[in-house]
Amino acid sequence: MSAEMPGPTFELLSRCQGVVLDIGPGSGEMLSRFNPDTITALYGAEPAVDLHPGLIRNAMKRGFKDKFHPMLCGAEPESLIPALHKSGILQISGKGGSAEDGIFDEICCTRVLCGVPHPEQTIKGLYSLLKPGGRMVVCEHVANPWRTEGMMLARLMQVVYTLLGWPFFMGGCELQRHTSEFLRDAGEWDQFELSYYGPKDVIPFVVGEMIKKHAPMDKSYAAAAKE
């Protein structure tokens, strides 16, 4: 699946820079799509412990070396936040950033939000970890948009596959998630650009990027800037 991704996914990943959080990197096959020269630090939140040896090998192979920080955790706040504290990037006091201010320049979610528990809460947690002006890159399969550009038969088949046990056989993967809506409702965005790819398919994707709204400029700073 990492060899082919819908839409401009690879191009969006190649533009990642600064401090980046990659949700569910698996064994690291997608790391070749990132540019280690533009990334200061890359944190990989992967809950499957058996995938970590391959993940670390691929990070070294792709040139990340000491820039890569594997974390044994999922994307949900109760798993991710303790791992970030343990890594040292997020601390209650002293060194490290705070969740309130955001700590990541970029957060990448590729084919992972379909399986996270409590998706709305999880996505809001990721939004809070993104710095103002930071970017989120998304490539996720979603519920078929049959009311607009999708297809009713494809939406019906998603229901059928779910009843036949898709989530059970696919490790918790959900076919009917309204991920676009969850992302839009997670917070305020300066830019929200998600497009459907294969909207008439049983497994359509949304691909794109979102820019978190910048913090309001302090009045005293604004006055000084005018002067």
N, C-alpha and C positions, 0 to 999 in steps of 0.2 A: 504493500500500500504506500510505502514511502517513496517508491519510484515514480508514481504518478499521483498528482494532487490536482483538484479542480481549480480553474481560474488562475489568478495571479499569486497563488499561495507562495510559491518559491521566490518570486520577486519581492513580495512583502517581507519574507523572512530575511532575505539578503540585505535589506536596508536597516535591520535592527542595529542599535548602537547603545553604548553606555552600559548601565547595569540592567541585565535582562533576566526575567523569570520565565522558564520554559515549563509549562504544566504537562506532565505525563510524557517525558521524552522516550520512554521505553528503553530499548537497548542502544539508543543514540543514532539510529540510521538517518534521522533528519538533521543531525548536526552539520552535515556537509552543506546544508543550505544557508547556514549562517556564515558571516564573515568575521573571523576572530580578530582581524585588524581594527574593526570598528567597535568591538565589544570590550568593555572594561572588565566585566565579571558576568558569568553566566551561571545561574542557579537552576538546577534541574530537580523538580519535585516529582519523584517516581516512587509509588508505593510498593511495587513488586521487587522484593529484595533479590530474587534470582536474576533480574535484568541488570542489576547494578554493575557486575563485572564487565559486561559488554558495553554498558553505557560509559564507563570510565575509560575503557580501551578506545572507544570511538572518539571520545573527547580528546584524548592524547593524540590520536591519529589525525584528527582534524586541526590540530595546532592550538588548542585552547590551553593545554598544560595547566599551570596554576590558576588560570582564570576560571576554570570550571569547578563548581561546587555541587556535588550530588547530595540530595537530601532524601532520606527514606520517609516519605510522607505523601499524602494526597493533597488535593486542592482545597478540600473543605477546611474552614478556619480552625476547627478543633485539632486538625492534624498539621496543617501548614504553619500556623503561627508558632507553636512550640519548636518546630524544626527551624524556623527562621531565627528564633531566639538562640537556639543551640549553635547555629552557624555564625552568630555574632553580628549579622547585618541588622537585626531588629532587637532592640533592647528597651527595657522600661526606663532605664536611666543610664547615664554614662555614655560610652561610645555606642555608635550605631544609630540608625534612624528610628523614627516613630511611625506607627501605622497611621496616625492622624495626618501626618504630613506627606505620606507616601514615600516609598523607598526604591521603587523600580522605575526606570525610564521606559521600559517596554515589558509587556507581558504577552506571551504567545500561547494560544490554545489551538492545537491542531488535532482534530478527531479525538477529543478527550472529554468535552463537556456533556456528551451523550451518556456518559457512565458515572459522573460524579453524583454523590448523594446530595439531596437538598440543593438542586441547581440554582434556585433563586438566591438563597442565602450564600452559597459558594461564590457565585458571580459577583454579588455585592461585596463580599470579602476581598475578592481580587481587585475590584474597582478601588477599594480603600487603600490598597497597597501600591497603587499606581500614582506617581507624582503628578501634580497639576501640569498639564501640557504633555503628559506621557501618552504613549501609544499602546493600544491593544490590538494584536493581530489575531484574527479568528478564521478558522476553516473547520466547519462543523456540519454534520448532517442533521436535519431537522424534520419536523412534521411537514408533510406536503402542503403547500399553500394553495389548496384547491379552490378557495374562494376568490383568488385573484389570478395568478398566472400558472397555477398548478393544474392538477387533474383529479377529479373525484374518485375515479377507479384506483389511482395510485394511493390516494389517502385511505381508501377502503382496504387495500392490500396491506397497508401499514397496520391497520387494526387486526386483520387476519393473522399476520405474522406474529404480532404481539400475543394474541390469544393462543397461538401454537407454541409459544415458549421462547420467542426470540431473546428476551432479556436473560432468561435462564441459560440458554445455550451459548449466548454471546457475552457472558461475564458481566451482566448488569447493564449492557448497552440498551438504551431506549430509542425507539424509532420515532416517537411522537412528541418529542420535546419542542416547545416553542422558544428556542434559544434566542432568537432575534429579539423577542419581546423582553425576555429576562435581561438581556444586555442593555437594551434601551432604557429599561426601568431601573438599572443598577445605580444610576447617578446622572449627573449633568455632563454632557459632551459638547465640546466645541465642534467636533466633526464626527459624524456617524455614517459610514459608508459600507453597507453590506449589500451584496447582490446575490441572487439565487443562481445556482448552476445546476442544470438538469431539473428544473422545477416540475416537470411532468413525470419524473422518475419516481419509483417507490422510495429511493434513498436520495433525495435532493440535498444539496449543500448550500450553505451561505458562506461567502468568503469576503473578507474585507478588513478594514481598519477603522479604529475609533480613537479620537484624541480627547483625553479628559479635559474638562473645562479648567482654564487657568484660574488661580485664586484671584479674588478682587484686589486691585492695586491699593495699597495703603494711601490714605488721603494726603498725609504729609509728604510721602514719596512722590505722589502725583504732582503736588504743588511745587516741590523742588525740581521735578523734571521739566515743568513748564517754564520755570525761571531759567 
